[in-house]
Amino acid sequence: MAKPRLIKNHPQFLLINPQLTFTPSACILLSITLLLASVLCFAAIRPSVNIITHTSTYSPLFLASLSSVYQDPTADDTNSPVSLSVTSMVPLPLRSVSGNALGFWEQPDGEGFRPCLMFGMKYRRRSVKIANEKKRFLVVVVSGGLFRIRAQIVDAVVIARVLEAALVLPVLNGDESEFSELFDVEHFRKTLKADIRVVSSLPSTHSVSWQSLENQIPHNVPPFWIRARFFKKLNEDGSLVLTGLDSKLSKNLSPDLQKLKCKVAFHALKFAKPVRELGNRIARRMWIEGPYVAIHLGLEKDLWVRSGCPTGLGPEYDIMINKERESRPEFLATNSNTNCPLNALEASRLLKESGAPANTRVYVAGGDPFGGDRAIQPLKTEFNNVVTKHMLARDGELNSCRNRTAVLAAVDYIVSLSSDVFVPSFNGHMARALQGHRAYAGHRKYVTSSMGFKGQPQPRAKRRDRDVTVFPVPECMCKH
């Protein structure tokens, strides 16, 4: 009898006996049997979605994004593929809309792009040593709002990888929260298990000098600069403290380091369970009623002071802003005509010009607006169903985080991520984070004052001003 032949192109390496022959009817019966077995197997192993359980059907585009694979950091074999939904924070599914409003709710063509984080062989070989590093430790101090913190943590992981160092959980400076209060520590550690070692604190054998190195790192430095500047010192001292990482690392990195950034941003940095559950509850209350728009209005007083832009509230409010700017010289050099956020009136006009019906449900994200209810009244005048997280929350639900701006921003992020359409009022850190995450989750509609862009794939094209976590095509998304 001839030996069985190995079909190597088949994912399961099927063994076929070349002497076996089948009649046409037997072939048809065999095909049907295999098809049914595949369906049952898929149903048995289909992973759950981590953000919110629901009964609605996912769109084909969303399901396509979930079928992507990357190296499982928790597996013994780092080449083991695992569904995207196992570690990522994914949005609720889109709803189908018909009738006259279809044009506004219609989603952009994703062109078949799906997440793909398959690292190269050289990267994986080096991971064996780097992921078990026990002599070199990197400590990073991050600061700013939630999404500036997020961007700095992403870069910190890349720097730790470049320096072949274990990463101590980042220290949040000037924020009312600790890392563990915002992000899921164990999830962060496990997700990056194949890339770097993450530890909660420095071992007792290592001391650290809390000397700021912020001024010693110029902007947009490449990885070889980081390694040349710090690797020798890290080897000698065993630990290194870096601060002020905002925009310091170059946006043009090797393909594997770009994939690592996406893995951190879209997989590892999952919000802590209490934050996630709070955001999920509020998001579901918005989502269950049908399609909705999330709009991030940057109407906080501090933003108007920093930008020097007219508030749209009248001369008396603009005078108040100008007086405060005069008392804070660091803002006087700001060009008031550059990157001004949309006020509520301008945002409502943008929605109407984009075809939003008057009965559109609008979720307003952002902090307390300067001018109170008057600041968002123009939006309420044009759209009769405008809500905020405070309106959707039930009695006492937000009491524990009322003065915790980072947690409130996380809630806005979760609700905005699941929206059918997202509209930013300015190109801030939250807007950029959502642009990238919505693209990674299937290129959900994203409306800006630049009417030509609706959230469709935009290649990063190795531009210095384009971060891969905002423009994940092509390094982190490909056509399968």
N, C-alpha and C positions, 0 to 999 in steps of 0.2 A: 504493500500500500504506500502511495506517495505521502511524503511528509506534509503536514498542514503548512499553508503559506501565510506569512504575517503581513497584514495590510497596514503599513506604518502610517499612512495618511489618515487613517481612521482614529478618532480621539480615544477609542477604547481598545485599539490594537486587536481587532477581531481576527480570529483564526478561521480560515476558510480552507476546506478540503477541495483541491482543484478537480478531483474525480467526480464530485457530486454534481448532478444535473437536475434542473427543475423544469417542470412543465409551465406554460404560461399561467394556468389557473393557480398552480402552487405559488408562483412568484407573486401574483396579486394577493393571495391569502397571506403570504409572508409579509408583504409590504404593509397590509392593514394591521397585522398583529404588531409589527414593529412600531407603527405610528401610534397605536393605542398604548403600547408600553411606554413610549416616550412621553405621551401626555400625562399618564399616571405618575411616571417618575418625576416629571417637572412639578406636578401638583404636590408631590410628597416632599420635595426638597426646596420649594420656593421660599426664599427668605422673607421675613417680615419687614415691614417698613418701620423705621425707628421713631419717626416724629409723632404721628397720630394714626390710630386705627380708624378705619372708615368703611363704609359699605359701597361707596361709589366706584365706578369702573375707571381705571387709569386710561389716559389717552395712549395711543400707540407710540407717540413720541416719548412719553414718560416711561413706558415699559421698555422701550428701546434703550433708554439711558440706564435703566437698572440692570441690563444684561451685560454691562461692561465688567471687566475683571482687572484686578491688580494683585500684587503680591500680598498675601495674608501675613501680617506681622506677628500674629499669634500662633501661627503654625510652625511645626518643627522644620518643615520644608518651605523655605521662603519663596519657592516658585509655585506654591499651591494657589490656584486662582480662587477668588471668592467674590460673590456678587457685590456690587457697589453699595447696595442698601444695608449691608451688614454694619458698616461703620459711618456712613455719611448721614448728614441731616438733610432729608429730602422733603420737598414741599408736598402739600396736599395736591391731588390730581386736578387738572383743569376740567371744566364743564363744557359740554357742547351747547352752543347758542345758535339760534336760528332767527329768521325775521330781519327786520330793518336794522337791528343793532349788530348784526353779524360782522360788519366791516370793522367796527371798533374793537370787538372782542377777538377777532381773528388773530391767530398766533403767527409769528414769523416762520419762514421756512428754515428749519435747522440744518438742511442740506445733508442729513445723514450723519452729522458729527455726534459722537458719543464719547464719554470719558474713556481714556485708555492710559493707564499708568504702569506700563510694563517697562521695568528698568533694564538697562544693559547688563551684559555679563560682567564687565569690569566693575561696575557699581556693586553688583551682588557679591562678587568675590571679596571686595574690600569690606563689605558689610559684616562679614564673619568676625573680623577683628574690631572694627569700630563699634559695633553694637555691644561688645563685651568690654569696652574700655574701663579700666579701674584706677588709672594713675593720673589722668588729665581731666580736670573739671572746669566747665565754663559756667560762670554766673552772669546773668544779664538782668539789668534793671530797666523796666519799661515804664513809660508814662504817657499821659494823655487820656482821651476818651476811649471807649470800648474798642472802636475800630482802628484807632491808631495803635492801641495795645496789641490787637490781633495781628496787624501787619508787622509789628516789631517782633512778635513771637515767631511768626513764620520765618523771618530773616534770621532769628536767633538759632533756629533749628538747622538752617543751612550753614551758618557759621560754625556751629558745633560739629557738623559733618565735615566741613572743610578742615577744621583744626583737629579732627579725629579725637574729639573730647566728649565726655559724658556731659549732658546738660542738666544743671540743677534747675528745678522748677522756677520759672521767671518770677522776679520780685516786682510787684506793682507799686510804683512810687507815686504818691500824691492821690491815689484812688482810695475810696472807702472800702474796697473789697480786696480780698486775696485771690490768688489764682484759683484755689479750690472752691471759692464761692461763685466764681463765674464759669469755670470750665470743669469738665469731668476729668479728674486727675488720672484715675486708673485707665480710662479709655484713651487718654492722651499717651500714656506710657505704652500701653499694649499696641496701639496703632502704629507707633514709631519703633516698635521692638526690632524690626529688621533694618532700621536705618541708623539710629543712634541709641545710646543708653540714656534714659531719663531717671534721675534720682530726686528724692524729695529735699535733700539737704547735703551739704558737704560732709564727708566722713571726718571723724575726730582727728585723723592723722593729717588733715589739710587745714592750714590757716589761710586767711584771705585778707588782703589789704583793700579796704573799700575806697580805693582811689579812682576817681572818675577819669575815664579815658575818652570822654565825649569829644573833646577838641582835637584828639589825635587821629580821628577817623574822618577823612573828607567824604564828600558825597559821591555816590555812584562808584565805589571802589570794586574792582573785580576780585574773585576768590583768591587769586594768586597774591594779591596785595595783602589780604587778610592773613594768609598763611605765612608770607615772608615777614610780616610785621610782628606777629604774635606767637607763632609756633615754637620758636626757640625759648621765649620767655615762659610759655606754658609748660614746656618740657622741664625747665629748670625749677619753676615754682610749684608746679602741680595744679595750680588754679589760676584763673584769670577772671577779672570783673570788667564787663563792658556796659556802658550806659549810652544813652542818646543814639540808638540805632535807627531812628526814623530816617528813611531814605538814604541810608549810608551804603547799603549793598547794591551793586549794579543790578539792573533789571535784565541785562543780557548775560545769561548763564548757560552752562552746558545743558543739553536736553535732560539728563538725569536729575540735575539740581532743580530745573524748572518743574519736573514731575514731583520732586520732593516738596516744593512749595505748594503745589496743588494738593498733595496728600495731606499736608499740615492744615491748610486753609479749609478744605472741603471734607476732610475725614477726621483728622485728629482733634481739631478744636471744636468739639461738641460741647454745648453748654451743659453746666452742672444740672443734675436731675431736677432739683426744685425750680430752677429757672426755666428749664425746658418744659416741665409740666405746666407751669403757669402760662408760658407763651402758647403752648399747644391748646390749652383750654380756651384762651381768648381767640386764637386763630380759628378754632373750630366753630365758635359762636358766629364769627364773621362769615366763614366759608359755608356753613350749613344753609344759609339763606339764598345762596346762589353766587354768580360771578361778582367780583368786586375789584375796585381800584385801590391801591395803596399809594399814598402820596406823602413824601417826606418833606414837610415844610420846615425850613430852617428859620424859624421866626424868633428864636431866643434873643434876648437883649445883648448877650455877649457877642453873638454873631454880627449883629448890626454895628456894634461898637468896633469890632475888629475890621469889618469890611468898609465902613463908612458909607454904605449905600443908603439911598432913601428908603424909608420903611413902608411907604404907601399908606401911612396912617394919618398924615397931615403934618403941617409945619411944626406944631407944638411938640410932636414926638420926635421929629428930626432934630429940633433944637436940643432936646434932652440928650439925644445920642451924641451930637456934636460937642456938647459941653463935657460929656464924659470922655470923649476922645481927647479933648484938649488937656484933661487931667492925667491922661495916660500917654506920654510921649511915644511909647513904643508902637502905637497904632497910627500916629500922625503921618507916617511915610506911606501908609497903605493907599493905593490908587483906588478911589471910590468908584471908578468906572470899570473895574476889572472883576469878572466873575461874581457879579451881584446875584444873590439868591432871588428866586421868584417870590413875590409876595402872594397873598391869597387871591387877589384879583387877577394877577398875571397867570397864576396856576389854573384858575377856573377858565380863563380864556384858552389856555393851551389844551385843556381837556375838551372844551367845546369844539375847537378847531380840529381836534383829532377824531371827532365824531361821537363823543360820549353822550348818551341820552340823558335827559334831565333827571330820570329816575335811577341813574347809576348810583350804586352804593359805594361810598368813598370812606376809606379808613385814613385818618390823618395821623401820621407818625411824627415824632419829635417831642422836644421838651415844652415847657410852659411858654406860650408865645408872649412876646413883648406887646403890651396893649390888651391882653386878655382876650375875651370873646370877640372884641372888635377886630382883632387881627385876622380871624378866620371867617368873619361874617360875609365877605364877598363870595366865598366858596359856598357857604350855606344858602346864599341868595339864589345861586344858579343851580345848585343840586340839593334836593330836599332830604337826602338821606346821608348825612355826614356824621361819622362817629369817631371816637378816640378810644384808646385802651381804658381810660377812666370810665367811659360810658358803658363799655362792654363788661367791665369787671363787676363782680358781685360784691355784696357787703363785706368789707374787710379784706378782700382778696389782694389788694395792692398795699395794704397798710404796712406790711413788713419791709417793703422796698420803696416807700414813698420818697425817701431822701437818698436813695441809691441809684444814681443816674445810669450807671453801667447796666444794672439789672433791667431798668425800664427801657433802655436802648435795646437790650437783648430781646425783650418782649416785642418791641416794634419790629425788630429784624425778623423774628419768626413769623409774625403776621404778614409782613411785607413779602417775605419769601414765598408764601403760599398764595399771594394775590394773583389774579389773572392778568392784571396790568400794573406795572409799577411806574411812578412818575417822581423823579427827584427834582427838587427845586434848585439845587446847585450841585456841583461836582465835588462833594465832600467825601470823607472816608466811608461813611455808611453807604452812600450812593455807589461808590466804586466796589465795595464789598458785595453789594446786592447785584450789581451788574455782572460780576464774575460768577457768583453763585447761581444766579438765574440762568446764565449761559450754560454752566456746567450741568444743571438739572434739566436741560432740554431746550435752551434758548427761549425762555418765556418773554412775553412782550414787555418792552422797556421804552417808555416814551420820553423824549427830551425835546427841548426847544429846537434842536436840530432835526427838522421833520423827516429827514431822509433815513434816520436810524430808528429802527423799531425793535431792536434786540436780536437781529439776525447775526450769524457768525461774522466776526471781524478778526481776521488774522492779526496776530501781534506784530508780525513782520520785522522782528528784531529792533523795533524802535526803542530808543532809550527812555522814552516817557511812558511806555506801555508795560505794565506789570502783568505777568502771566496769570496772576490770581484775578485779574480784571478781564484779560483777554486770553482765555485758556486754549484757544485754537492757534496753532496746531500742536503745541508741545504736549498738552494734556487732553486733547480731544482729537479723535481721528475718525475716518470713515471706515467702518468694519466691512 
